[in-house]
Amino acid sequence: MAKARRRRVRDTWKEKQWYKIMTPKEFGDIEIGSTPSRDPDLLLKRSVEATMRELAGDFSKQYVKLSFQVNNVAGDIANTEFTGHQVTTDYVRSMIRRGTSRIDAITNVTTKDGKTLKVHVIAITIKRAKSSQQKFIRETMEKLIQNAAVDRSFPEFIEGVVSGKVASHIYHESKKIYPLKRVEILKTRVIE
């Protein structure tokens, strides 16, 4: 009987090189991780998540998750762009109680420099609100988020959303309609 030839398995792991993943300038050019790759072109479009606690060191904002996507590679550094943010579901659930109303407003906004985003805003009332009040609060939130985006450039708008300044402005304007417990921008997504 003829002996079966042994195939030599190529170890692709040794061919890979490590790349540092950096945040965009708006987030301070901070290293958020590293990843191996055989070819720098294979890194493009890779997604990375980081919390605000990791970026800013602010423990009170650990429920905010930011998404980045690699857009170019220079040497051993992979630069990213902001693609969206999201608030963790456990944080949202902790805000909602029985006897309150949850009012969601989802709208597309365009910033001063032409970037389009899909924004999801949530308001929680202190007590249950009538449907007419909920509708008016929803319309007010949509109008305020549109105005906030038109007045700001993309980096300024994202900074305001992530820091909570935009949500605070919406809260102060919307609570005139009905007493609110909290307003939060749950999610943003950059639309290509």
Secondary structure, 3 states (H helix, E strand, C coil): CCCCCCCCCCCHHHHCEEEEEECCHHHCCCEEEEEEECCHHHHCCCEEEEEHHHHHCCHHHCCEEEEEEEEEEECCEEEEEEEEEEECHHHHHHHCCCCCCEEEEEEEEECCCCCEEEEEEEEEECCCCCHHHHHHHHHHHHHHHHHHHHHCCHHHHHHHHHHCHHHHHHHHHHCCCCCEEEEEEEEEEEEC
